[in-house]
Amino acid sequence: MARVLVPLAQGCEELEAVTIIDLLVHADLKVVSAGLKPGSLHCSRGVIILPDTTLGEALQCP
């Protein structure tokens, strides 16, 4: 199964992030969301998203 990395940063557009992740999951792809720092992030309209991992950790995966 193909894997797709979706990087997320503070202030991102929640609709864009969630829509992209949802479409990729429905396409039967393994999606990994990654924040720049550990923990949750606040999107542009106040929605809080908890990424799967950090970008640094995701890039160390084989």
GUGU-276008 format. One record per residue: z negated, y negated, x negated of N, C-alpha, C, O in turn. Coordinates in steps of 0.05 Angstrom, whole numbers, plus 5000, padded with zeros to 4 digits. Example, Ala and Ser with C-alpha at 12.3 -4.5 7.8 and 13.67 -1.06 7.14 Angstrom:
<pt n_zz="4844" n_yy="5114" n_xx="4736" ca_zz="4844" ca_yy="5090" ca_xx="4754" c_zz="4844" c_yy="5066" c_xx="4736" o_zz="4831" o_yy="5066" o_xx="4715"/>
<pt n_zz="4858" n_yy="5045" n_xx="4743" ca_zz="4857" ca_yy="5021" ca_xx="4727" c_zz="4843" c_yy="4999" c_xx="4742" o_zz="4839" o_yy="4977" o_xx="4732"/>
This chain:
<pt n_zz="5000" n_yy="5024" n_xx="4983" ca_zz="5000" ca_yy="5000" ca_xx="5000" c_zz="5000" c_yy="4975" c_xx="4982" o_zz="4985" o_yy="4973" o_xx="4963"/>
<pt n_zz="5017" n_yy="4957" n_xx="4989" ca_zz="5019" ca_yy="4932" ca_xx="4973" c_zz="4994" c_yy="4915" c_xx="4978" o_zz="4983" o_yy="4915" o_xx="5000"/>
<pt n_zz="4986" n_yy="4900" n_xx="4958" ca_zz="4963" ca_yy="4882" ca_xx="4960" c_zz="4972" c_yy="4854" c_xx="4958" o_zz="4990" o_yy="4847" o_xx="4942"/>
<pt n_zz="4960" n_yy="4836" n_xx="4973" ca_zz="4967" ca_yy="4808" ca_xx="4973" c_zz="4941" c_yy="4792" c_xx="4968" o_zz="4921" o_yy="4796" o_xx="4982"/>
<pt n_zz="4942" n_yy="4773" n_xx="4950" ca_zz="4920" ca_yy="4756" ca_xx="4944" c_zz="4924" c_yy="4729" c_xx="4958" o_zz="4945" o_yy="4716" o_xx="4955"/>
<pt n_zz="4905" n_yy="4721" n_xx="4974" ca_zz="4906" ca_yy="4695" ca_xx="4988" c_zz="4884" c_yy="4677" c_xx="4976" o_zz="4860" o_yy="4680" o_xx="4984"/>
<pt n_zz="4891" n_yy="4658" n_xx="4958" ca_zz="4870" ca_yy="4641" ca_xx="4947" c_zz="4862" c_yy="4619" c_xx="4967" o_zz="4879" o_yy="4608" o_xx="4982"/>
<pt n_zz="4837" n_yy="4613" n_xx="4969" ca_zz="4826" ca_yy="4593" ca_xx="4987" c_zz="4809" c_yy="4573" c_xx="4972" o_zz="4794" o_yy="4581" o_xx="4954"/>
<pt n_zz="4810" n_yy="4548" n_xx="4980" ca_zz="4794" ca_yy="4527" ca_xx="4967" c_zz="4780" c_yy="4511" c_xx="4988" o_zz="4788" o_yy="4510" o_xx="5011"/>
<pt n_zz="4758" n_yy="4497" n_xx="4980" ca_zz="4744" ca_yy="4479" ca_xx="4998" c_zz="4764" c_yy="4460" c_xx="5011" o_zz="4781" o_yy="4449" o_xx="4997"/>
<pt n_zz="4761" n_yy="4456" n_xx="5036" ca_zz="4778" ca_yy="4436" ca_xx="5050" c_zz="4805" c_yy="4447" c_xx="5059" o_zz="4822" o_yy="4432" o_xx="5069"/>
<pt n_zz="4810" n_yy="4473" n_xx="5055" ca_zz="4835" ca_yy="4485" ca_xx="5064" c_zz="4838" c_yy="4483" c_xx="5094" o_zz="4818" o_yy="4480" o_xx="5108"/>
<pt n_zz="4862" n_yy="4485" n_xx="5103" ca_zz="4868" ca_yy="4485" ca_xx="5132" c_zz="4861" c_yy="4513" c_xx="5143" o_zz="4874" o_yy="4532" o_xx="5136"/>
<pt n_zz="4841" n_yy="4515" n_xx="5160" ca_zz="4832" ca_yy="4541" ca_xx="5171" c_zz="4854" c_yy="4555" c_xx="5186" o_zz="4857" o_yy="4579" o_xx="5185"/>
<pt n_zz="4870" n_yy="4540" n_xx="5202" ca_zz="4891" ca_yy="4553" ca_xx="5218" c_zz="4912" c_yy="4566" c_xx="5199" o_zz="4921" o_yy="4588" o_xx="5205"/>
<pt n_zz="4919" n_yy="4552" n_xx="5178" ca_zz="4938" ca_yy="4564" ca_xx="5159" c_zz="4927" c_yy="4588" c_xx="5145" o_zz="4941" o_yy="4609" o_xx="5143"/>
<pt n_zz="4903" n_yy="4587" n_xx="5136" ca_zz="4890" ca_yy="4609" ca_xx="5122" c_zz="4888" c_yy="4634" c_xx="5140" o_zz="4896" o_yy="4656" o_xx="5132"/>
<pt n_zz="4877" n_yy="4630" n_xx="5164" ca_zz="4872" ca_yy="4652" ca_xx="5182" c_zz="4899" c_yy="4664" c_xx="5192" o_zz="4901" o_yy="4688" o_xx="5195"/>
<pt n_zz="4918" n_yy="4647" n_xx="5197" ca_zz="4944" ca_yy="4656" ca_xx="5207" c_zz="4958" c_yy="4673" c_xx="5186" o_zz="4969" o_yy="4694" o_xx="5192"/>
<pt n_zz="4958" n_yy="4663" n_xx="5161" ca_zz="4971" ca_yy="4678" ca_xx="5139" c_zz="4958" c_yy="4705" c_xx="5136" o_zz="4971" o_yy="4726" o_xx="5134"/>
<pt n_zz="4931" n_yy="4706" n_xx="5135" ca_zz="4917" ca_yy="4731" ca_xx="5131" c_zz="4922" c_yy="4750" c_xx="5155" o_zz="4927" o_yy="4773" o_xx="5150"/>
<pt n_zz="4922" n_yy="4740" n_xx="5179" ca_zz="4927" ca_yy="4756" ca_xx="5203" c_zz="4955" c_yy="4768" c_xx="5202" o_zz="4958" o_yy="4792" o_xx="5208"/>
<pt n_zz="4975" n_yy="4752" n_xx="5196" ca_zz="5003" ca_yy="4762" ca_xx="5195" c_zz="5006" c_yy="4784" c_xx="5174" o_zz="5019" o_yy="4804" o_xx="5179"/>
<pt n_zz="4994" n_yy="4780" n_xx="5151" ca_zz="4996" ca_yy="4800" ca_xx="5129" c_zz="4982" c_yy="4826" c_xx="5137" o_zz="4992" o_yy="4847" o_xx="5131"/>
<pt n_zz="4958" n_yy="4824" n_xx="5149" ca_zz="4944" ca_yy="4848" ca_xx="5158" c_zz="4960" c_yy="4863" c_xx="5179" o_zz="4962" o_yy="4888" o_xx="5178"/>
<pt n_zz="4973" n_yy="4849" n_xx="5198" ca_zz="4989" ca_yy="4862" ca_xx="5218" c_zz="5015" c_yy="4874" c_xx="5206" o_zz="5027" o_yy="4892" o_xx="5219"/>
<pt n_zz="5022" n_yy="4865" n_xx="5182" ca_zz="5045" ca_yy="4877" ca_xx="5169" c_zz="5037" c_yy="4901" c_xx="5152" o_zz="5052" o_yy="4911" o_xx="5135"/>
<pt n_zz="5012" n_yy="4910" n_xx="5156" ca_zz="5001" ca_yy="4933" ca_xx="5141" c_zz="4999" c_yy="4929" c_xx="5111" o_zz="5004" o_yy="4948" o_xx="5096"/>
<pt n_zz="4992" n_yy="4905" n_xx="5103" ca_zz="4987" ca_yy="4899" ca_xx="5075" c_zz="4957" c_yy="4896" c_xx="5070" o_zz="4943" o_yy="4888" o_xx="5088"/>
<pt n_zz="4949" n_yy="4903" n_xx="5046" ca_zz="4921" ca_yy="4900" ca_xx="5039" c_zz="4917" c_yy="4871" c_xx="5030" o_zz="4929" o_yy="4863" o_xx="5010"/>
<pt n_zz="4901" n_yy="4856" n_xx="5045" ca_zz="4897" ca_yy="4828" ca_xx="5039" c_zz="4870" c_yy="4823" c_xx="5027" o_zz="4849" o_yy="4833" o_xx="5036"/>
<pt n_zz="4869" n_yy="4808" n_xx="5005" ca_zz="4844" ca_yy="4801" ca_xx="4992" c_zz="4844" c_yy="4770" c_xx="4991" o_zz="4861" o_yy="4758" o_xx="4979"/>
<pt n_zz="4824" n_yy="4759" n_xx="5004" ca_zz="4820" ca_yy="4730" ca_xx="5003" c_zz="4801" c_yy="4724" c_xx="4980" o_zz="4782" o_yy="4738" o_xx="4976"/>
<pt n_zz="4807" n_yy="4702" n_xx="4966" ca_zz="4792" ca_yy="4695" ca_xx="4943" c_zz="4786" c_yy="4665" c_xx="4942" o_zz="4804" o_yy="4649" o_xx="4944"/>
<pt n_zz="4760" n_yy="4659" n_xx="4939" ca_zz="4752" ca_yy="4631" ca_xx="4936" c_zz="4750" c_yy="4624" c_xx="4906" o_zz="4750" o_yy="4641" o_xx="4889"/>
<pt n_zz="4750" n_yy="4598" n_xx="4901" ca_zz="4748" ca_yy="4589" ca_xx="4874" c_zz="4720" c_yy="4594" c_xx="4862" o_zz="4717" o_yy="4599" o_xx="4838"/>
<pt n_zz="4700" n_yy="4594" n_xx="4880" ca_zz="4672" ca_yy="4599" ca_xx="4872" c_zz="4660" c_yy="4620" c_xx="4891" o_zz="4671" o_yy="4625" o_xx="4912"/>
<pt n_zz="4639" n_yy="4633" n_xx="4883" ca_zz="4626" ca_yy="4652" ca_xx="4901" c_zz="4615" c_yy="4639" c_xx="4926" o_zz="4608" o_yy="4615" o_xx="4925"/>
<pt n_zz="4614" n_yy="4654" n_xx="4947" ca_zz="4603" ca_yy="4644" ca_xx="4972" c_zz="4623" c_yy="4632" c_xx="4991" o_zz="4647" o_yy="4634" o_xx="4987"/>
<pt n_zz="4612" n_yy="4621" n_xx="5013" ca_zz="4629" ca_yy="4611" ca_xx="5034" c_zz="4642" c_yy="4584" c_xx="5027" o_zz="4633" o_yy="4571" o_xx="5008"/>
<pt n_zz="4663" n_yy="4577" n_xx="5042" ca_zz="4675" ca_yy="4551" ca_xx="5038" c_zz="4680" c_yy="4537" c_xx="5065" o_zz="4683" o_yy="4551" o_xx="5085"/>
<pt n_zz="4679" n_yy="4511" n_xx="5064" ca_zz="4683" ca_yy="4495" ca_xx="5089" c_zz="4712" c_yy="4486" c_xx="5090" o_zz="4722" o_yy="4473" o_xx="5072"/>
<pt n_zz="4724" n_yy="4492" n_xx="5112" ca_zz="4752" ca_yy="4484" ca_xx="5117" c_zz="4753" c_yy="4455" c_xx="5126" o_zz="4733" o_yy="4442" o_xx="5130"/>
<pt n_zz="4778" n_yy="4445" n_xx="5130" ca_zz="4782" ca_yy="4417" ca_xx="5136" c_zz="4769" c_yy="4408" c_xx="5162" o_zz="4762" o_yy="4384" o_xx="5165"/>
<pt n_zz="4766" n_yy="4426" n_xx="5182" ca_zz="4755" ca_yy="4418" ca_xx="5207" c_zz="4726" c_yy="4429" c_xx="5212" o_zz="4717" o_yy="4430" o_xx="5234"/>
<pt n_zz="4713" n_yy="4437" n_xx="5190" ca_zz="4686" ca_yy="4446" ca_xx="5191" c_zz="4682" c_yy="4476" c_xx="5195" o_zz="4659" o_yy="4486" o_xx="5195"/>
<pt n_zz="4703" n_yy="4492" n_xx="5198" ca_zz="4701" ca_yy="4521" ca_xx="5200" c_zz="4693" c_yy="4532" c_xx="5173" o_zz="4702" o_yy="4523" o_xx="5152"/>
<pt n_zz="4675" n_yy="4551" n_xx="5174" ca_zz="4666" ca_yy="4564" ca_xx="5149" c_zz="4679" c_yy="4591" c_xx="5146" o_zz="4678" o_yy="4607" o_xx="5164"/>
<pt n_zz="4690" n_yy="4596" n_xx="5123" ca_zz="4704" ca_yy="4621" ca_xx="5116" c_zz="4689" c_yy="4634" c_xx="5093" o_zz="4682" o_yy="4620" o_xx="5073"/>
<pt n_zz="4685" n_yy="4660" n_xx="5094" ca_zz="4673" ca_yy="4675" ca_xx="5072" c_zz="4695" c_yy="4692" c_xx="5059" o_zz="4702" o_yy="4713" o_xx="5070"/>
<pt n_zz="4706" n_yy="4684" n_xx="5036" ca_zz="4726" ca_yy="4700" ca_xx="5023" c_zz="4715" c_yy="4727" c_xx="5014" o_zz="4691" o_yy="4730" o_xx="5010"/>
<pt n_zz="4734" n_yy="4746" n_xx="5010" ca_zz="4726" ca_yy="4773" ca_xx="5001" c_zz="4714" c_yy="4773" c_xx="4973" o_zz="4696" o_yy="4788" o_xx="4967"/>
<pt n_zz="4724" n_yy="4755" n_xx="4955" ca_zz="4716" ca_yy="4755" ca_xx="4927" c_zz="4722" c_yy="4727" c_xx="4916" o_zz="4731" o_yy="4709" o_xx="4930"/>
<pt n_zz="4718" n_yy="4724" n_xx="4890" ca_zz="4726" ca_yy="4700" ca_xx="4876" c_zz="4754" c_yy="4704" c_xx="4863" o_zz="4762" o_yy="4727" o_xx="4859"/>
<pt n_zz="4767" n_yy="4683" n_xx="4857" ca_zz="4794" ca_yy="4684" ca_xx="4845" c_zz="4792" c_yy="4698" c_xx="4818" o_zz="4809" o_yy="4714" o_xx="4810"/>
<pt n_zz="4771" n_yy="4691" n_xx="4803" ca_zz="4767" ca_yy="4703" ca_xx="4776" c_zz="4764" c_yy="4733" c_xx="4778" o_zz="4776" o_yy="4748" o_xx="4762"/>
<pt n_zz="4748" n_yy="4742" n_xx="4797" ca_zz="4744" ca_yy="4771" ca_xx="4800" c_zz="4769" c_yy="4785" c_xx="4809" o_zz="4775" o_yy="4807" o_xx="4801"/>
<pt n_zz="4784" n_yy="4772" n_xx="4827" ca_zz="4808" ca_yy="4784" ca_xx="4838" c_zz="4829" c_yy="4787" c_xx="4816" o_zz="4844" o_yy="4807" o_xx="4817"/>
<pt n_zz="4831" n_yy="4769" n_xx="4798" ca_zz="4851" ca_yy="4770" ca_xx="4777" c_zz="4844" c_yy="4790" c_xx="4756" o_zz="4862" o_yy="4798" o_xx="4740"/>
<pt n_zz="4819" n_yy="4800" n_xx="4755" ca_zz="4812" ca_yy="4820" ca_xx="4736" c_zz="4817" c_yy="4849" c_xx="4745" o_zz="4815" o_yy="4868" o_xx="4730"/>
<pt n_zz="4825" n_yy="4851" n_xx="4771" ca_zz="4831" ca_yy="4878" ca_xx="4782" c_zz="4857" c_yy="4888" c_xx="4770" o_zz="4875" o_yy="4873" o_xx="4765"/>
<pt n_zz="4858" n_yy="4914" n_xx="4766" ca_zz="4883" ca_yy="4926" ca_xx="4755" c_zz="4906" c_yy="4926" c_xx="4775" o_zz="4928" o_yy="4934" o_xx="4769"/>
